[in-house]
Amino acid sequence: MDSIYRSTSGRELIRRWCLDQLAAWPVPHERKTVTAKGAQTHTVLAGSGATTVVFVPGTNFNAAASLPLATVLTATGYRVLLVDVPGQPGLSSGERGLSGGRLSWYGEWLSEVIETISSEPVAVMGHSFGAAIAMSSHSPRINRLVLVSPGGLTRLRLTPTVLAASAAWFLRPAPSRSARLLRAMLAPGHPPRDELVDWMTLVARHSRSSGAPNAATLSTRSITPLVVTGEHDVFLPPRRLGPAVRGTLGAELGVVSEAGHLVVDERPEYLASLLDGGGWPAPTSP
């Protein structure tokens, strides 16, 4: 099976970046590799709260790139499990085509991961591709579901600005081009973190980026998820995502002010507040 990495040395550079980020993270944590659906899966467990929150990152992101959110979640009092999705750059399996293009495979993969880390109910938060995976999991242990800018419900909007920024980033990787692409994914006036600029440059240079997720394979669980997107989300703007959320999930879309597609990086405190089970916090209600 092909690798998502362009070379062995490139894979090692990406691995080293992830390990360095985690080593520098001041929050006490444990790294563990488990096998789910036959794929090696890297996990990071932090915090000691009574409720476990499983976070599933989006395309090209992983645990090491999601530490601001994890820091807030642990500080809020949650036990947090961060997963590196197989087939995405990071510390999990780098084999291409594990899922056969099926989100149902990823849903089963997530269910197996959850079974290995918790015998109790868990909350799951997924971002973008990770949200499509979370929707596709049938795990009976999931009792709360927060979907952030979820893929798998409607087609992404690809503006000329985003297409130009993506092409430049992919074809001629450089920090300036990574920053340009990240700025398109953030709300106006929000500069990207230096760590993310470095990360996206490594991803473009050394891995083969995957595309947008296919349609989610929706679980039959009775949970109504909380679903949010940024008011400036360039890929899934509220007016496009809202009808899909209402029609497919029977839920109302929450619009997060001063946020773009990378809500997880821009508004981690707000996302943490969604997990308390109390519904929409007033400041950014839909």
Phi, psi and chi 1 to 4 in degrees:
 res  aa     phi    psi   chi1   chi2   chi3   chi4
   1 MET       -  138.7 -168.1  172.9  -70.9      -
   2 ASP   -67.1  156.8  -68.3  -20.3      -      -
   3 SER   -99.6  151.6  171.8      -      -      -
   4 ILE   -75.8  -12.0   63.6  169.4      -      -
   5 TYR   -92.3  142.7  -60.1  105.1      -      -
   6 ARG   -75.3  -24.6  -60.1  178.3 -172.6  -83.8
   7 SER  -158.7  162.1   65.7      -      -      -
   8 THR   -64.1  -39.8  -58.1      -      -      -
   9 SER   -66.6  -36.6   59.6      -      -      -
  10 GLY   -65.7  -39.9      -      -      -      -
  11 ARG   -60.9  -40.3  176.3  177.1 -178.5  173.2
  12 GLU   -67.1  -35.9 -176.6   54.9   34.5      -
  13 LEU   -64.3  -41.6  -73.9  169.9      -      -
  14 ILE   -66.9  -42.2  -77.4  179.6      -      -
  15 ARG   -60.7  -43.4  176.3  179.1  173.8   82.1
  16 ARG   -65.1  -39.7  177.1   48.7   50.8 -166.2
  17 TRP   -60.1  -45.3 -175.3   92.4      -      -
  18 CYS   -62.6  -46.3  -65.5      -      -      -
  19 LEU   -64.2  -38.3  -66.9  174.2      -      -
  20 ASP   -65.6  -42.3  -73.0  -12.5      -      -
  21 GLN   -61.7  -44.1  -67.5  -64.3  -50.0      -
  22 LEU   -68.7  -37.2  -68.3  168.4      -      -
  23 ALA   -65.2  -32.1      -      -      -      -
  24 ALA   -86.0   -9.3      -      -      -      -
  25 TRP   -70.4  121.5 -169.5   33.2      -      -
  26 PRO   -74.5  -10.2   26.1  -33.7      -      -
  27 VAL   -78.6  125.9  176.4      -      -      -
  28 PRO   -57.7  134.9  -23.9   34.3      -      -
  29 HIS  -156.0  166.8   60.4  -82.1      -      -
  30 GLU  -127.4  131.1  174.6 -172.0    0.6      -
  31 ARG   -98.8  137.6  -65.9  177.0   46.7 -122.0
  32 LYS  -149.1  140.0 -175.3  177.0 -178.4 -179.8
  33 THR  -107.0  125.1  -61.4      -      -      -
  34 VAL  -119.3  166.7  -58.6      -      -      -
  35 THR  -110.1  125.4  -60.0      -      -      -
  36 ALA  -136.8  130.2      -      -      -      -
  37 LYS    53.1   31.8  -72.2  -69.2  -72.5 -179.2
  38 GLY    77.7    2.6      -      -      -      -
  39 ALA  -107.0  131.3      -      -      -      -
  40 GLN   -62.9  129.0  -77.9 -161.9  -35.6      -
  41 THR  -130.1  119.8  -58.6      -      -      -
  42 HIS   -87.0  133.6  175.5  -97.6      -      -
  43 THR  -129.5  153.8   67.3      -      -      -
  44 VAL  -128.2  124.4  177.2      -      -      -
  45 LEU  -114.5  126.4 -173.3   63.1      -      -
  46 ALA  -141.0  158.3      -      -      -      -
  47 GLY    83.9  167.4      -      -      -      -
  48 SER  -139.7   24.6   55.9      -      -      -
  49 GLY   -71.2  167.2      -      -      -      -
  50 ALA   -71.3  -26.5      -      -      -      -
  51 THR  -103.9  129.9  -60.5      -      -      -
  52 THR   -93.5  128.8  -62.7      -      -      -
  53 VAL  -110.4  120.4  177.4      -      -      -
  54 VAL   -96.1  122.5  179.9      -      -      -
  55 PHE  -108.2  127.4  177.3   67.3      -      -
  56 VAL  -113.7  110.3 -170.5      -      -      -
  57 PRO   -76.6  169.0   26.7  -31.6      -      -
  58 GLY   -88.9 -173.2      -      -      -      -
  59 THR   -54.8  131.2  -59.4      -      -      -
  60 ASN    72.0    3.9  -70.5  -32.8      -      -
  61 PHE  -113.6  165.9  -76.9   69.6      -      -
  62 ASN  -158.1 -170.1   53.9   31.2      -      -
  63 ALA   -59.2  -47.7      -      -      -      -
  64 ALA   -65.0  -25.7      -      -      -      -
  65 ALA   -89.7    0.1      -      -      -      -
  66 SER  -118.2   21.8  -54.1      -      -      -
  67 LEU   -69.2  -31.4  -63.7 -177.7      -      -
  68 PRO   -58.5  -43.3  -28.9   37.9      -      -
  69 LEU   -65.5  -44.6  174.7   63.5      -      -
  70 ALA   -61.8  -37.4      -      -      -      -
  71 THR   -61.8  -44.6  -59.6      -      -      -
  72 VAL   -66.1  -42.7  170.4      -      -      -
  73 LEU   -62.8  -42.7  -69.8  173.3      -      -
  74 THR   -68.6  -38.5   56.2      -      -      -
  75 ALA   -66.1  -27.7      -      -      -      -
  76 THR   -76.2  -16.0  -54.4      -      -      -
  77 GLY   112.0   19.3      -      -      -      -
  78 TYR  -102.2  150.8  -66.8  107.5      -      -
  79 ARG   -85.5  126.7  178.5  176.5 -178.7 -108.3
  80 VAL  -121.0  131.7  178.7      -      -      -
  81 LEU  -114.7  118.1 -176.8   83.0      -      -
  82 LEU  -101.4  134.4  -52.4  169.3      -      -
  83 VAL  -118.6  143.6  -64.1      -      -      -
  84 ASP   -93.9  120.7  -78.8   16.2      -      -
  85 VAL   -73.2  126.8  176.6      -      -      -
  86 PRO   -57.0  141.6  -24.8   34.8      -      -
  87 GLY    86.3    0.2      -      -      -      -
  88 GLN  -116.2  151.6  -65.3  -65.9  -37.2      -
  89 PRO   -61.1  133.3   17.9  -28.9      -      -
  90 GLY   157.8 -141.3      -      -      -      -
  91 LEU  -110.1    3.2  -61.6  174.1      -      -
  92 SER   -91.1 -176.4  -73.2      -      -      -
  93 SER   -54.6  134.7  171.3      -      -      -
  94 GLY  -102.3   18.5      -      -      -      -
  95 GLU   -73.8  137.8  -68.0 -178.9   -8.8      -
  96 ARG   -88.6  141.1  178.0 -172.6  -72.7  -85.6
  97 GLY    82.0   18.1      -      -      -      -
  98 LEU   -56.9  -38.8  -77.3  165.2      -      -
  99 SER   -85.9   -9.9   69.9      -      -      -
 100 GLY    64.4   22.5      -      -      -      -
 101 GLY    79.5   11.4      -      -      -      -
 102 ARG  -108.1  126.2  -66.6  173.5  -69.6  112.4
 103 LEU   -69.2  -23.1  -90.9  167.4      -      -
 104 SER   -61.5  -34.5   59.1      -      -      -
 105 TRP   -61.6  -46.0 -175.6   94.0      -      -
 106 TYR   -65.5  -35.2  -81.2  109.6      -      -
 107 GLY   -61.9  -43.2      -      -      -      -
 108 GLU   -66.5  -38.5  -66.9  168.7    5.1      -
 109 TRP   -58.7  -47.4  161.2   80.8      -      -
 110 LEU   -63.3  -40.1  179.5   58.0      -      -
 111 SER   -58.8  -41.9  -63.1      -      -      -
 112 GLU   -66.9  -39.4  -71.9 -168.8   20.7      -
 113 VAL   -60.6  -46.0  171.6      -      -      -
 114 ILE   -59.8  -40.7  -68.7  170.6      -      -
 115 GLU   -62.8  -30.7  -74.1  -65.3  -37.5      -
 116 THR   -77.9  -19.5   66.9      -      -      -
 117 ILE  -113.6  -11.4   57.2   96.2      -      -
 118 SER  -152.0  133.3 -177.9      -      -      -
 119 SER   -98.7    3.4   58.7      -      -      -
 120 GLU  -113.5  166.8  -57.9  -67.1  -27.7      -
 121 PRO   -59.4  147.8  -24.4   35.0      -      -
 122 VAL  -129.5  156.3  -58.2      -      -      -
 123 ALA   -98.5  142.5      -      -      -      -
 124 VAL  -122.1  131.3  173.7      -      -      -
 125 MET  -120.6  125.6  178.9 -177.8  -67.8      -
 126 GLY  -125.0  144.8      -      -      -      -
 127 HIS  -116.9  127.2  174.7 -122.2      -      -
 128 SER    57.7 -116.3 -164.7      -      -      -
 129 PHE   -58.0  -38.1  177.0   39.8      -      -
 130 GLY   -63.3  -32.0      -      -      -      -
 131 ALA   -69.7  -37.7      -      -      -      -
 132 ALA   -63.1  -37.3      -      -      -      -
 133 ILE   -64.8  -46.1  -66.6  172.5      -      -
 134 ALA   -60.0  -41.1      -      -      -      -
 135 MET   -63.0  -28.0  -80.3 -172.7  -77.5      -
 136 SER   -89.9   -2.6  -58.9      -      -      -
 137 SER   -86.2  134.6  171.2      -      -      -
 138 HIS  -100.9   13.5  -63.0  -93.0      -      -
 139 SER   -56.4  126.5  172.0      -      -      -
 140 PRO   -71.6   -9.3   26.2  -34.2      -      -
 141 ARG   -80.1  -16.1  -59.8 -149.4 -173.3  -80.1
 142 ILE   -75.4  118.4  -60.0  175.2      -      -
 143 ASN  -117.9   -7.1   69.5   -9.2      -      -
 144 ARG  -142.3  141.3  -87.9  179.4  -79.0  175.1
 145 LEU  -138.7  120.7 -168.7   58.9      -      -
 146 VAL  -117.9  119.3  177.0      -      -      -
 147 LEU  -108.8  119.4  -53.1  175.1      -      -
 148 VAL  -110.0  118.1 -175.2      -      -      -
 149 SER    44.8   57.6  -59.0      -      -      -
 150 PRO   -70.4  132.8   27.1  -35.1      -      -
 151 GLY   -82.4  175.9      -      -      -      -
 152 GLY    84.6    0.6      -      -      -      -
 153 LEU  -110.8  -30.8  -65.8  176.9      -      -
 154 THR  -155.4  163.4 -172.0      -      -      -
 155 ARG   -68.4  144.2  -67.2  179.5   62.4 -176.3
 156 LEU   -72.0  145.6  -57.8 -176.1      -      -
 157 ARG   -85.5  126.6 -178.0 -178.5   68.5  168.9
 158 LEU  -119.7   98.5  -62.4  173.7      -      -
 159 THR   -78.9  160.9   66.6      -      -      -
 160 PRO   -55.7  -36.7  -27.6   36.0      -      -
 161 THR   -63.4  -45.2  -62.7      -      -      -
 162 VAL   -67.9  -41.7  168.1      -      -      -
 163 LEU   -62.0  -41.7  -71.8  171.6      -      -
 164 ALA   -66.0  -43.4      -      -      -      -
 165 ALA   -65.4  -39.6      -      -      -      -
 166 SER   -66.6  -42.7  -62.6      -      -      -
 167 ALA   -64.6  -44.0      -      -      -      -
 168 ALA   -63.2  -41.7      -      -      -      -
 169 TRP   -62.8  -42.6  165.9   74.9      -      -
 170 PHE   -78.0  -40.2 -175.7   73.5      -      -
 171 LEU   -83.2  -32.9  -64.7  173.6      -      -
 172 ARG  -136.3   74.1  -61.5 -178.0   61.3 -169.5
 173 PRO   -59.8  134.0  -21.0   32.4      -      -
 174 ALA  -164.3  152.8      -      -      -      -
 175 PRO   -53.5  -39.2  -28.2   35.9      -      -
 176 SER   -64.2  -35.5   60.4      -      -      -
 177 ARG   -76.7  -33.7  -66.5 -177.1  172.7   89.3
 178 SER   -64.4  -42.5  -62.7      -      -      -
 179 ALA   -63.3  -38.7      -      -      -      -
 180 ARG   -62.8  -44.0  177.4 -173.7  173.1 -168.6
 181 LEU   -66.4  -42.3  177.6   59.0      -      -
 182 LEU   -64.8  -37.6  -73.6  165.8      -      -
 183 ARG   -61.6  -34.0  -77.7 -165.4  -61.8  -88.9
 184 ALA   -68.3  -23.4      -      -      -      -
 185 MET   -93.0   -4.0  -62.4  165.8   69.5      -
 186 LEU  -111.1  166.0  -64.8  162.3      -      -
 187 ALA   -69.5  153.9      -      -      -      -
 188 PRO   -54.5  135.7  -26.2   35.0      -      -
 189 GLY    85.6   -0.1      -      -      -      -
 190 HIS  -100.6  105.0  -72.7 -166.9      -      -
 191 PRO   -72.9  144.6   26.8  -33.8      -      -
 192 PRO   -71.7  149.3   25.1  -32.8      -      -
 193 ARG   -62.2  142.9  -73.2 -170.2  -72.8  129.5
 194 ASP   -57.7  -37.3  -69.2  -17.8      -      -
 195 GLU   -62.5  -38.4  -66.0   88.2  -10.6      -
 196 LEU   -71.5  -33.9  -76.1 -170.0      -      -
 197 VAL   -61.9  -46.4  172.8      -      -      -
 198 ASP   -61.7  -43.2  -66.9  -19.1      -      -
 199 TRP   -63.3  -49.1  169.3 -114.1      -      -
 200 MET   -65.0  -30.4  -68.0  -64.2  -76.5      -
 201 THR   -66.7  -42.8  -55.6      -      -      -
 202 LEU   -61.9  -43.0  -78.7  172.9      -      -
 203 VAL   -59.6  -46.5  167.1      -      -      -
 204 ALA   -67.1  -36.0      -      -      -      -
 205 ARG   -75.8  -33.3  -74.8  174.6  174.7  165.3
 206 HIS  -123.1   -0.1  -58.0  -63.2      -      -
 207 SER  -137.3  166.9   72.1      -      -      -
 208 ARG  -103.7  105.5  -60.3  173.8  177.8   89.3
 209 SER   -63.8  139.0  177.7      -      -      -
 210 SER   -86.1  165.0   63.5      -      -      -
 211 GLY   -91.2 -164.6      -      -      -      -
 212 ALA   -71.6  152.4      -      -      -      -
 213 PRO   -69.4  154.4   26.1  -34.6      -      -
 214 ASN   -77.2 -174.0  -64.3  -38.4      -      -
 215 ALA   -63.5  135.9      -      -      -      -
 216 ALA   -66.7  145.7      -      -      -      -
 217 THR   -93.9   98.2  -54.6      -      -      -
 218 LEU   -71.0  137.8  -59.9 -179.3      -      -
 219 SER   -71.3  156.9  167.9      -      -      -
 220 THR   -91.3    7.2   55.6      -      -      -
 221 ARG   -61.5  157.2   71.3  171.0   68.3   86.7
 222 SER   -89.5    1.8   59.2      -      -      -
 223 ILE   -72.8  131.3  -58.4  168.9      -      -
 224 THR   -91.2  118.0  -61.1      -      -      -
 225 PRO   -76.0  158.9   29.4  -35.3      -      -
 226 LEU   -89.9  128.8  -74.6  174.8      -      -
 227 VAL  -126.3  130.2 -168.9      -      -      -
 228 VAL  -135.9  155.9  -63.7      -      -      -
 229 THR  -145.5  158.7 -165.5      -      -      -
 230 GLY   -73.8  146.7      -      -      -      -
 231 GLU   -63.7  -22.1   66.6  170.0  -36.4      -
 232 HIS  -110.1   22.0  -59.9  -73.4      -      -
 233 ASP   -61.9  117.3 -166.9  -43.2      -      -
 234 VAL   -75.9  -29.5   68.1      -      -      -
 235 PHE   -88.0  -40.0  -63.2  121.0      -      -
 236 LEU  -130.6   67.9  -66.0  163.4      -      -
 237 PRO   -62.9  151.5   22.3  -31.9      -      -
 238 PRO   -52.0  -40.5  -28.4   35.5      -      -
 239 ARG   -68.9  -22.6   80.7  171.0   57.4  172.1
 240 ARG   -87.0  -43.2  176.9 -175.7  -68.6 -108.8
 241 LEU   -77.8  -34.7 -174.7   58.4      -      -
 242 GLY   -53.3  -52.9      -      -      -      -
 243 PRO   -61.3  -35.5  -24.7   35.8      -      -
 244 ALA   -67.5  -39.9      -      -      -      -
 245 VAL   -64.8  -44.2  168.8      -      -      -
 246 ARG   -66.2  -44.5 -170.7  176.2  -57.8  111.5
 247 GLY   -75.3  -33.6      -      -      -      -
 248 THR   -93.0  -40.2  -54.6      -      -      -
 249 LEU  -106.0  -11.4  -59.3  177.1      -      -
 250 GLY    66.6   29.4      -      -      -      -
 251 ALA  -123.0  161.3      -      -      -      -
 252 GLU   -98.3  142.5  -68.2  -61.0  -38.6      -
 253 LEU   -83.5  128.7  178.7   66.9      -      -
 254 GLY   -90.2  135.9      -      -      -      -
 255 VAL  -106.9  119.4  179.6      -      -      -
 256 VAL   -92.2  117.3 -174.2      -      -      -
 257 SER   -68.8  153.4   63.7      -      -      -
 258 GLU    54.8   42.1  -60.4  179.3   19.7      -
 259 ALA  -145.6  150.1      -      -      -      -
 260 GLY  -110.2 -143.1      -      -      -      -
 261 HIS   -69.7  -31.4 -173.9   66.7      -      -
 262 LEU   -89.2   56.1  -66.3 -177.1      -      -
 263 VAL   -56.4  -36.1 -173.1      -      -      -
 264 VAL   -62.1  -27.9  -68.8      -      -      -
 265 ASP   -89.9  -31.1 -137.3   62.4      -      -
 266 GLU   -87.7  -36.2  -63.5  170.6  -74.8      -
 267 ARG  -132.4   54.3  -61.8  -66.9  -57.9  -82.1
 268 PRO   -63.9  -34.5   22.2  -33.5      -      -
 269 GLU   -64.2  -41.1  -67.6   83.8    1.8      -
 270 TYR   -63.6  -43.3  176.3   75.4      -      -
 271 LEU   -62.6  -39.6  -64.2 -177.2      -      -
 272 ALA   -61.2  -34.6      -      -      -      -
 273 SER   -68.1  -21.6   72.3      -      -      -
 274 LEU   -72.4  -16.7  -63.7  178.4      -      -
 275 LEU   -85.8   -4.1  -70.0  161.3      -      -
 276 ASP   -80.1   -2.5   64.7    9.4      -      -
 277 GLY    82.4    3.7      -      -      -      -
 278 GLY   -92.5    6.4      -      -      -      -
 279 GLY    87.0 -155.1      -      -      -      -
 280 TRP   -77.9  124.8  -61.5  111.0      -      -
 281 PRO   -63.4  143.7  -22.3   33.8      -      -
 282 ALA   -60.3  -40.0      -      -      -      -
 283 PRO   -60.3  -29.5  -25.2   34.9      -      -
 284 THR  -130.9   41.4   46.5      -      -      -
 285 SER   -66.5  151.9  -63.5      -      -      -
 286 PRO   -68.2      -   23.4  -30.8      -      -
